[in-house]
Amino acid sequence: MQAIRHYAEVINGAIHFDLPEDFSAKRVELIILPADDVTVDRTAFQRFLLDSPEMSDEEFKSIEEKRGHLKQWT
């Protein structure tokens, strides 16, 4: 099942949302909830991901090189 969560602004009583090209459903269920008083509650894992350092290009290349060596063994 594909699912999308999106917050949209209501303008003149209407909302507009473009589905991604790879969304293949022909029929969907819409559940509209007010989000005015909703605060984003991030889980510990989300905070971990957002606060984690990013990998440099050099680190990524090093990992890819090591993966290439490992693939030669199989």
HELIX and SHEET records of a PDB file:
HELIX    1   1 ALA A   44  ASP A   51  1                                   8    
HELIX    2   2 ASP A   57  TRP A   73  1                                  17    
END                                                                             
